[in-house]
Structures are given as structure tokens and as C-alpha cells.
């Protein structure tokens, strides 16, 4: 499997988890389980790819299974997923209220 594809899968999964954790911690940004998962996955994939471009060490984690770079992928995807979920949830709840 291609290193880029492995990176993307790690980032999407960790982004989905990060989105659900963020919504669970702050109920005012909750989009529902499916909404949190989708927003988190999109944020994790996009943010993780951006982070991979900015930090070259993280870009090669699929080709070289180094635990440090994999942890970096998980952290970057999770944080990016949480951030996008928070932004989308805040915008959604602001426009509804």
C-alpha cells in the first residue's frame, strides 16, 4: 500500500475520533455522532495532509513505519479533526440560535 494512502487513512480515522472527542467535551459544538465523525474525518484528512507538507518528517510515515512519525500523524489528524468539528459546530449553532 502506498505511503500516502496509509498516511491519509491514519489521519482520517484519527480526525474522526478527534471530532467526536471535541464534541463530547463541549456540548455546544455537537453536530451529532455522524456529523462529528464526518467533520472530524474531513478535518483530519485535510489538516493532516497540510501538516505533512509543513513537516517533512511526518510525510514519510507510511513508507517508513517509524512510531514517532505515526504518532505525529495521529496527533495531527486528531487535532485538525477536533478543530474543524469545533468550527463547524460553532457556526451551525450560532446560525440556529
C-alpha positions in Angstrom: 0.0 0.0 0.0 1.2 3.5 -0.8 2.7 5.6 2.0 0.4 8.5 1.0 -2.7 6.3 1.3 -1.6 4.9 4.7 -1.0 8.4 5.9 -4.4 9.5 4.7 -6.2 6.6 6.4 -4.4 7.3 9.7 -5.3 11.0 9.5 -9.0 10.4 8.6 -9.5 7.8 11.4 -7.8 10.0 14.0 -9.7 13.1 12.7 -13.0 11.3 13.2 -12.1 10.3 16.7 -10.8 13.8 17.4 -14.0 15.3 16.2 -16.1 13.1 18.4 -13.9 13.8 21.4 -14.1 17.6 20.9 -17.9 17.5 20.6 -18.1 15.3 23.7 -16.1 17.7 25.7 -18.0 20.8 24.5 -21.7 20.1 24.0 -22.4 23.5 22.4 -20.5 22.4 19.3 -22.1 18.9 19.0 -23.2 18.0 15.5 -24.5 14.5 16.4 -22.4 11.4 16.1 -22.5 11.2 12.3 -21.8 15.0 11.8 -18.9 14.9 14.3 -17.4 11.9 12.5 -17.7 13.4 9.0 -16.4 16.9 10.0 -13.6 15.3 12.0 -12.6 13.0 9.2 -12.5 15.8 6.7 -10.6 18.0 9.1 -8.2 15.1 9.9 -7.5 14.3 6.3 -7.1 17.9 5.1 -5.2 19.1 8.2 -3.0 16.1 8.3 -2.0 16.5 4.7 -1.2 20.1 5.3 0.8 19.2 8.3 2.7 16.6 6.3 3.6 19.3 3.8 4.8 21.6 6.5 6.7 19.0 8.5 8.5 16.6 6.1 9.3 14.1 8.8 5.5 13.3 9.0 5.1 12.8 5.3 7.0 9.5 5.1 5.4 7.6 8.0 3.7 5.2 5.6 6.9 4.3 3.8 9.0 4.0 6.9 7.0 2.6 9.8 8.6 4.8 12.5 6.5 5.0 15.6 7.3 8.7 16.1 6.0 9.7 12.7 2.9 7.6 13.1 2.2 9.2 16.5 2.6 12.6 14.7 0.1 11.6 12.1 -2.4 10.5 14.7 -1.9 13.7 16.7 -2.1 16.0 13.7 -5.2 14.3 12.3 -6.9 14.2 15.6 -6.2 17.9 16.4 -7.2 19.0 12.9 -10.4 17.0 13.1 -11.3 18.4 16.5 -10.7 22.0 15.3 -12.8 21.6 12.1 -15.6 20.0 14.2 -15.5 22.9 16.6 -15.6 25.5 13.9 -18.5 23.8 12.0 -20.4 23.2 15.3 -20.0 26.8 16.4 -21.1 28.1 13.0 -24.1 25.8 12.9 -25.2 26.5 16.5 -24.7 30.3 16.0 -26.9 30.4 13.0 -29.6 28.3 14.6 -29.8 30.2 17.8 
